[in-house]
Amino acid sequence: MSLLSGVRVLDLSTVIAAPFAAGLMADFGADVIKVEQPDGGDPFRKLGPYHKGEAMRWAAMGRNKRCITLDLRKEKGKKLCLDLIAKCDVVIENFRTGTLDKWGLSYATMKQANPQVIITRVTGYGQTGPNAHVAGFGTPATAFSGMTYITGFKDRPPVSPSFSIADYISGLYAAMSTMMALYHRDCLAGVPQEIDVSLYESIFRMLEIPVADYHKNGIIKERTPKLSGTSSPGGTYQTKDGKWVVLVCSTDRTYEYLTRAMKRPDLLTDPMFCSMKNRVANDAAMNAIVSDWIASLNYAELKKIVDEAGVPVNLVYSIADIFADPHYAARANIVEVPYSPMGTIKMPGIVPKFSETPGEIKWAGPELGAHNAEVYQGLLGLDPAQLEELKTEGVI
């Protein structure tokens, strides 16, 4: 039996954060019914990269979900949606605040169909506040969170992440909070609830140091090309053979291990570097010494020395490095899954790993409406003639 066997989720969302949350639950056995517009479906179906003209991102985002089409804006579509909600434990949505209410699908209306249904809402800025109705996307939300301001180099423009980290972290929060609400409903209080997840808050929650430092010291954290500025040495360095590595010494003990690896016991007693506070104050000088040492070694030499010394150093991996790494292979981090548009496709494996109830990738992202008959007939009891009529009317 899967971890989430018996849990049914109606996924009304599109693109990244909320669909990712539903997908995480599907990985562990939840019956996730993905609802898409009949005229094209989730935009992820068309987003690159492409292989021979076929978009590839949908394969992973849609995996393990049963996909149906349904136009929620039509009266019959709304009725079918409420019939589905009556059969589900959870609704996950990421429309702009107020959109479902406008379509006659408020949470109150949903609870009339199913008094025990939980709803998880994911938006850019939340369901309340001055920005509640502003369109939310990951990169602008990350800028609003304060993360973009502190990313990069102080003398250069702020750097946005190269992918939508806000969406994926918000997806984690959405999945986690949904599971907590299920536990609260089924094991504690017997009542459902509405969950409000915002993209910017998911990132802002991580900025504990800038918040405390500004509150108590009036310090505005600026951009630094490494960690928080509270430890030294640390950063990205280049080896003799041109490899980029990351090294961090966030404790005095780790720094001691590094000095042993470098065969520089004098760095333990030098007044400039003998404490973390002093090393941070003299960070440029400290990192210059470490940078010169690393630049004198090939990566293989460096890795052997630091591993024996217990210093955390790792190569900055490209995706090619990841595909070739035996650790990734040993933990099934990359799996190959049948995918009809291109035979097979590789995607990230299941995370996390459970000893008794492991997750499973049963199928890659299905075709648009692939499960219409299965869901509408098997779950709602419609007959083929009714399905054909709904299709003709553009409802499904």
SULNOR-V888919 format. One record per residue. BURIAL is I if it has 24 or more other C-alpha atoms within 12 Angstrom, else O. Layout:
burial
BURIAL
BURIAL
This chain:
burial
O
O
O
I
O
O
I
I
I
I
I
I
I
I
I
I
I
I
I
I
I
I
I
I
I
I
I
I
I
I
I
I
I
I
I
I
I
I
O
O
I
I
O
I
I
O
O
O
O
O
O
O
O
O
O
I
I
I
I
I
I
I
I
I
I
I
I
I
I
I
I
I
I
O
O
I
I
I
I
I
I
I
I
I
I
I
I
I
I
I
I
I
I
I
I
I
I
O
I
I
O
O
I
O
I
I
I
O
I
I
I
O
I
I
I
I
I
I
I
I
I
I
I
I
I
I
I
O
O
O
O
I
O
O
I
I
I
I
I
I
I
I
I
I
I
I
I
I
I
I
I
O
O
O
O
O
O
O
I
I
O
O
O
I
I
I
I
I
I
I
I
I
I
I
I
O
I
I
I
O
I
I
O
O
O
O
O
O
O
O
O
I
I
I
I
I
I
I
I
I
I
I
I
I
O
O
O
O
I
I
O
O
O
O
O
O
O
O
O
O
I
I
I
I
O
I
I
I
I
I
I
I
I
I
I
I
I
I
I
O
O
O
I
I
I
I
I
I
I
I
O
I
O
I
I
I
I
I
I
O
I
I
O
O
O
O
I
I
O
O
O
O
I
I
I
I
O
I
I
I
O
I
I
O
O
I
I
O
I
I
I
O
I
I
I
O
I
O
I
O
O
I
I
O
I
I
O
O
O
O
I
I
I
I
I
O
O
O
O
O
O
O
O
O
O
O
O
O
O
O
O
I
O
I
I
O
I
O
I
O
O
O
O
O
I
I
I
I
I
I
O
O
O
O
O
O
O
O
I
I
I
I
I
I
I
I
I
I
I
I
I
I
I
O
I
I
O
O
O
I
O
O
O
O
O
O
I
O
O
I
I
O
O
O
I
I
